[in-house]
Amino acid sequence: MVKQKRQDDCGIAAVAMIARTSYRKVERKYREVFPGELGFRTKPKDVRKLLKKLEAPVRLGPRVPCSRLDWPRIKKTALAAINSNKVGDEWHWVVYVHGSPPYVLDPRIGRRTDWRRMRLAWYHTLACHPEE
């Protein structure tokens, strides 16, 4: 579990969790890849870029839109966007862990299973890079 350190850095913490590395390493890479950025807001393309630059052994699958309570539909570990605003340009990144039982690693709160309070907007399943 990697906790976020600021209000807008849930993506940094989520990338650290799925890449299995430290917050500090991802933060440094973010500053290197996105110089001049004032905050740490991340879009899916930013997450993909960070995972690639970190040489993480995972990749993000395509965006899967869903309704707010579609958690049972997710069949693999995934990066999920929750609690998006009405415009859809702001959300909170969490890591959904498909286990028995499933749970969410929320970089702001910790481990969660309060499904009705987490309004799912979309998710990206995680896949290992194929061996080359």
Secondary structure, 3 states (H helix, E strand, C coil): CCCCCCCCCHHHHHHHHHHCCCHHHHHHHHHHHCCCCCCCCCCHHHHHHHHHHCCCCEEECCCEECCCCCHHHCCCCEEEEECCCCCCCCCEEEEEECCCCCEEEECCCEEECCHHHCCEEEEEEEEECCCC
